[in-house]
Amino acid sequence: MTVFFRHSTIDKNTSHKPVMAKSLPLRRDGFYRLGGKMVFDWLLVLAALPVVVPLVGILALLLVLGGSVPFYRQRRVGRNGKVFQMLKLRTMVPNAEQVLQDYLAKNPEARREWDRDQKLRDDPRVTRLGYFLRKASIDELPQLWNVLRGEMSLIGPRPMMVEQQALYPNPGAAYYRLRPGITGLWQVSDRNESSFAERADFDGRYYNDLSLQADLSIFMRTIGVVIRATGY
């Protein structure tokens, strides 16, 4: 199997530029790519439900007691460009979008970070409990429902927001050939150090190396990422 955990060489200063993701050639698909991957997803999700459902219930209750609506739906771009509603535990204040725009208008350095990475290391929208949930990646657990619905996979490209689609315009790119994942190659590699533009490189490498062995490797590395609490 190709070694795909090397660092990308794409310029990290890219901002407001479309990702130049190459169209991928057609290839003969094996059992895992055609259907085994979805079976793998369902088996793991069903096995995890007895633990995940009570945990999500407790966290949802804590969010309610803290005055928040516990669940948050956001439109994301899925396979073949189809838009779906991704489910998460709420980690942000109710008026998050306005808070973000006000913060970026007052902080040029934060604006540059957002333009480059489409995320902020010190995000003013995130609540105290939300910060913990994000660090441990627990806010992603409700997306198991999206996996069961066939909208997402346990492992795949980082789900793209609809407004980011203009930065990733090539319909033949790897991202649009795959179901986005709760975790993936980007999440267990550079994660907090790479720009949005580099995701095309991660997606292409993951698509080319897609196999049960590769997914098991990423799954095990994800456990380490969660234990180290490196998310934000």
N, C-alpha and C positions, 0 to 999 in steps of 0.2 A: 504493500500500500504506500502511496506517495506520502512523504512527510509533509504535513500541511500546517504545522504549528509555528512556522517561521514568522518573523515580523514583516509587515508590509513595507513597501518602499514608496508608497504614494505620498505626495506632499501633504503634510499635516496642516499647512496654512491655507488650504483650499476653503473658500467660503462663497456662498451664493453662486456656485458653478454647478451645472449638471454633472452627475457622476458619469464618466465615460466607460460604462460597463459594456464589454464586448458581447455580441450575440454568440450563443453557443451552438456548435454543430449538433445535428441530430445524432443519436447514438442508440445502439441496441440496449434495451433495458432488461435487466435481470429481474428475478422474482422479488428481491427486496425493494428495488426501486418502484416496481409496478404495484405491489400490494403488501409485501411483507413488512414494510416500514409502518403502515397504518395498523397492521395486526400487532406489531411491537408496541406501538403507542397505546392501543386499547388495553392490552394485557397489563402494562405497567400502571396505567391510570386506574383500572378496576382493582388492582392489588393495593393501590395506595389510598383508595377512597375511605376505608374504615379509619384511617388516621387523619386524612386531610379534612374530611367533612366536620368532625368535632373541632379541629383546630381552627378552621375558617369560621365556624360558628362562634367560638369564644372571641376571636379577634373582631368579628363583626359586632358582637355585643359591646366590646370595649370601645369601638368607634362610635356606636350609638350613645353610650354613656358619656362620651366626650363631646357629644353634640353634632356628630357628623352622620351623613347618609353613608352606610358602610360600603356600598358597592358603587363602582364607577364604570361606565361604559364609554368606550372611545372608538371612533371609526378608524379602522386600519386597512391597509391594502394587502390582500392575500394573493393566493395563486391565480395566475392569469389576469391579475389586476382587479379581481373581484373585491369589493369593499365589504367588510363584515364588522360586527360590533364586538370588540375585545373587552373582556370582563376583568376587572382588577379590584382589589381592596383599595379604598380611597386613602390616599396619602397626602393630599393637598387641601388647601383651604377652598371654600366654595367658589370664590371669585378668582380662581387661579389665573385665568388668562389675562385679566385686567392687572392683577398684581405683577405678572411677568412683564407685560408691556411697560408699565410704570417703572419697574426696576431697570429694564434695559435702556429706557430713555434717559435715566439718570446715571447709568454706569457704563461708560464706553468700553471698558475692559470686559465687562460681562457680556456686552453686545457682541464683541469680537469672539468670545468663547462660544456663545450661542450660535453665531453664524458658522463657526468652524465645526462644532461638535453636535449641534442640535440638543445640547444638554448643558447643565450648569453644575459645577462641583458644590457651590453654596447656593442652593435654590431657595429663594424666599417664599415659594409657594408651599413648601413641604412642612407639614405639622411635626410636632415632637414625636408622636407615635408613628407617623408616616416615615420619619427618618429611620427609626428602628426597623420598620417593615421593609424599607428599601435596602438598607445595609445587608439584611439577611435574605433579601429577594423573596420574602414571604408574601409580599403584595401580589406576586404573580400566580399564586396557587389557584384562584378562581378560573384561570385560563385553562385548567383541566377540562372545564365544561366546553370550551372552544375546541379542545382536542377531540372530545367525544362527538362533537357535532361535525368533525371533519374540516373545520376552518383553519385549524392550526395543527402543528405536530409538537411532540415533546422537544424535538431537536430540529432546528432549521434557521433560516435568516432572522435577524432581529425584525419584528413587525414594524412596518413603516407607516407613519401617519399620512393621512390623505394629502395634507398640505406639503408634505415632503416629496410627493410623487414627481413634481416638476424637477427635482434634483436628481431623479433616477429615471429618465425618460425612455430608455431603450426597452421595448416590449420583449425582445429576444434575450434579455439578460437573465442570469441565473436566478435572481430574486423571484421573477415572475413564473419560473418553472417549478417552484417549490412551495410547500405550505410553510408559512413563517413559524418559528419555534419559540417555546417558552425559554429554552436555552439554545446555545449554538456555538459555532466556532468563534465568532466575534466575542461572545460573552465570556468564554473561558480563555481567551488569548489576551489581546490588548485591553479589552473592556473599557476602562476609564481613560485610556491614554490615546486612543485613535480618533481620528476625525470621521465625520459622516461619510466623506468621500471614500475612505478606505474600506467601507463595508462591501463595496462591489468586489473588491479583491477577495475578502473572506468568503462571500457568497459563491464566487466562481470556483474557488478551491474546494469548498464544501460540496458543491454540485458534482464536480469531477471525481471526488473521492468518496461519494456517497456509498455506504455499505453498512452492514450490521456492525462490523468491527469498528468502523469510524464512529458510529453513533454510540456504541458502548464506551469508547474512549472519552468522548465528549461528556457523556452522562456521568462517568466517574469523576472527571475533572470538575464538573458542575458541583458535585458534593463538596469538593475542596473549596471552591469559590464561596459557597454558602457558609461553610464552617468559618472561613476567614473573614466573612462579612465585608467584601470589597466593593459592594454595589453602592450606587447613589442615584 
